[in-house]
Amino acid sequence: MTSSRVFCRIIALTVVIVGVACLAPASAIAQQPDYLQKSLDRGLPWAPVGTFSILGYDPETGEEGGAVQSRVFSVGNGVLWAEADVGVVATQAIVDVSYGRQALDLLRQGMKPANVVKTVWDRDPDPQPERWSKYGRQFAVMDASGNVAAYTGPKAEAWAGDKQGKYCTAQGNILASPEVVNAMVEAFEGAKGHLSLRLLAALEAGQKAGGDKRGMQSAAMVIVKKDAGVWLHNDQVLRLQVDDSEQPIVELRRLVEKWNDQRNRMLKARQEKKD
């Protein structure tokens, strides 16, 4: 084949590829879920993170953590923030991810959760008030002793709200009803076993109560304690993400149960070695 023919075929192939690429965005948008298309129609840069989450503390072990579920892809990528001996934060709804870093910084300085919530929100410059208003943000803060505080903005999409319990706080937006967060707190306080199982029980109870009105897609969990993770200098006891699943909480349970099984076998082996 002559070089000129090769060149012509390359050009033709390029035209086809470019043509397909140009058509892809319109096709992709047309296939987006209803909630995302509605957000685009309203001029929002992306969909609000309709979410329900739980932050919890175990005074017996000193572990603290959080769990979250949402009808968005990879909800764990930005919602949950945690640092051993400092605290845990959930930032959701009209999300400003910097809330997580800011809150941990203030907790590290010794500020109480209620003051952290007020300080972070007050100094929010609200850079996109029309499309991404600070009045629609929702976030919760827990310190290293299990003290909690939360904020749900008046522009967070309904139903939105939060509820605090003993060593826990549950919050959510675009939910079926207030019963979602009520059920989460009740489940956390009533569950037994490792903190991971109690956080998971809260998510399951929230979903059973109606959960995110748009459905399910992803879930995540994080638990921290100083030097309590595997390997050296690791404060992450557990970090799990289910980024895309028709049943993300079911998959999260499978992972949590597997982790607990391995943990229990390791603890048993250590005890037998001591004996």
N, C-alpha and C positions, 0 to 999 in steps of 0.2 A: 504494500500500500504506500502510495506517495505521501510525502510530508504534507502536501497541500490538502489531501483528503483527510488525513489524520487531524489536521488543524480544523477543518470544517466540522468533523464529527465532534470534536471537543467543544467547539462553539455551540453546536446544536444541543449537546448534552447540558451545557451550562445554562442555555436558555430554558430548557425544561426544568432544571433544578430551581432556578430563580423563580420561574413561574409558579411552581409548587410552593415554594417558600412564601411567595407573596400572597398566595391563597390561604395558607395555613392559619394566620392569626384570626381571620374572619371566621373560619370554620371552627377554630378552637373556642372562640368567644361564644359562638352559637351553641356549643356543647357544654358550656359552663353550667354548674348547678344554679338553680333559681336564685339562691341567696346571693351568689357572686354577681350574677347578671343584674339583679336589683341594685346592688351597690354601685356597679358601673353606671347604670342608668341614672343614679342619683349624683353622679360626679365624684364619688369617693375614690381615692387612689387605690384602695383595696378593701376587702370585706372586713367589717368589725370582727374581732375574735370572740364570737359567741362561745362562752366557755363556762364550765363549772370546775372549781378547784377547791382543795382542802389543804390547809397547813396544820401540822400536828407535832406535838412534843411528847416524849416519853420520859417522865421524871425519874424512872427507875434506871434507865440506861443512859440518859443524857443525850440520846439521839433525837434529832428533829428533821423534819422534811416536809415534802408536799407532793401532791398528785393532782393531775389535771386531765380533762377530756374535752374535746371540741370537734365541731364539724369544719375543721380546716386541716390542711396538710401540715404535719409535723408541728403540732402545738407546743411540744416541749422545747422547740427552738426559739426561746425568748421569753416564755411566760414564767418559768420557775428559776429562782436564783437562791443559792444557799452557800453559806460559809460556816464551817465548824467554829464553835465558841462565839459566834456572831449572831446568826439568825437565818431566817428564810423569808423570801418575798415572792409574791405572785403578782404580775402585772398583766392585765388583760383588758378586754373590750376595745376602746379606742386606744390602742397600745402605744405607749412611749417606752421602748425597751430600756432607756436610760434610767427609768425609775428603779429598776432592779439594782443597778450599780450604786446609784445615789443612796438608796435605802440602806444597803449593806455598809456603805461608808459611814453613814450617820450612826448606825447601830454600833459599829466598831468604836466610835467616839464616845459611846455610853448613852446616847439619846434614847428615850423611851419610845416604844412603837407609836403611840398616839402623836407624839411630837414629830416623829419621822414622817408620818403620813401628812401632817399639816405642812411641814417644812418643804417636802418634795413637791407637793401640789401647789403651794403658794409661789414657789420660785419657778414653776413651769411657765415659760414665756408664751405658751399657746401659739405656736408658729403657724398653725393652719386652723383658725377658729371656725371657718365655714365648713371645712371638709373633715377635720380631724380634731374636734374640739376637746380641750382639757376637761370640759364638763361632762364628757362621755367616758372618761377614763375610769377604770376600776382597779384597785390594787389593795393588797393585804400584806401586813408585816408582822412577823413573830420574832422576838428576841431569843437569846440563848437560854432563857429561863422559862420560856413558854408563854410570856405575856404577848397579847395580840391587839391589833387595831386594823381597821379596814375603812376604805372609802369607796362609795359607789356614786358616780356622778349622776345628776338629774337627766342628762342626755344619753346615758347608757341605754341601749335598746331593751325594751320590756320583754319579759319580766326581768328586772335586774335588782339585785340586792345582796346583802351579806348577813351572816349570823355567827355569833361567837359562842363557844362552849368552853368547857374545862380543857385547857391546853390545846385548843383548836379554833380555827376560823374557817368557815365555808363561804364562798362567794361565787356569783355567776351572773350571766347576762344572756339575753335571748333564750330564757328558760321557759319551761312549760308553766311553772307557777312557783310561789314562795316555798311550796312543799319540798322542792328540790334541795335547797340549802338546809331546811329544817331536818329532812331525812338524813342528810350527810352528817350533821352534827350528832344526831342521835345514834347513828350507826358507829361513828368513830368512838364515841364515849362508851358504847356497849360492847364493842368488839374486843376480843382477847388475842393474845399472841404478840408477835413482833410488830413493831411500828408499821412495817410494810403491809402487813395484813390488815391493820386497822385503817390505814389510808385507802387501801384497796376496797375495803368494806364500805367506806364512805362514798367512793366513786360509784360502786354498784348500787348503793341505796339511792344516790342522786339520779342515776339512769332509770332505775325502777320507778322513781317518782315523776318521770317525764323528761328529765335531762334537757339537753339543748334542743329547742324546738325544730331545728333543721336536720337533726340526726346525729350520726357518729362518723368519725373518720380517724382520729388519732388520740393518743393518750401518752402520758409520761409520768415518771416518778423519780424523785431524788431524796436521798437521806444522807445526812452528814454527822460525823462525830470526829473529834481530833484523833488522828492516827488509828482509826478503827476500820479503815478499808484494807483490802488485800494489798500486798506489796508494801514497800517502804515509803513513809511520809505521804500516805494517802488518806485524806479525810473523807473521801466519798465512800460511804458504806454501800450505797446502791444508787445506780443511775440507769434507768431504763427508758427507752422510747419506742413506741409503736407509731410509726409515722403515717401509715396509710393502711387501713383495714376496715372491712365491713363491720367487724366486731372488735374494736380496739381494746375494750375493757376485758373481754374474754381472753384475748391474747396477752394482755398485761397480767392477768391472773396466772396464766400458764407460766410466764417468766418469773413472777414473784414466788409461786409455789416451788418452782425448780430451784430458785436461789435459796429459799428457806430450807429445802431438803438438803442441799449441799452444805449449807451453814450448820444445820443440826448434826449432820454426820461428822463434820469437822470438829464441832464442839464435843461430841461424844468421844471421838478419837483422842482429843486432848485430855479429857477427863480420865479415860482408861489409861492413858500414859502416866498420868499423875498417880493414879491408884496402883 
